[in-house]
């Protein structure tokens, strides 16, 4: 198993596959998964000090991202019964606050 996963609390069972995704990222794939597994993994990451960065649920699929020293993406695909953990040491945060822009000239509308 890639050493990048040493800093991440992992599920009790072993992954069926491991993939190198490029750019320093690696993925663990768990087959025959249940949605409860990703929920348990979220709790483990929060208890280990990871910060919830983003969470989306689309139909019965769940996508969650956590940040700490590295970025961890969790994905659950209900139709495939797959749970994926992607460890990403290189992704930087995007700007989450709205940028304040100072107008240097007035807006003029012409018709």
Beta strands, then each sheet from edge to edge (+ up, - down):
strand 1: 17-22
strand 2: 25-30
strand 3: 51-58
strand 4: 61-67
strand 5: 71-77
strand 6: 82-88
sheet 1: 1+ 2- 6+ 5- 4+ 3-
end
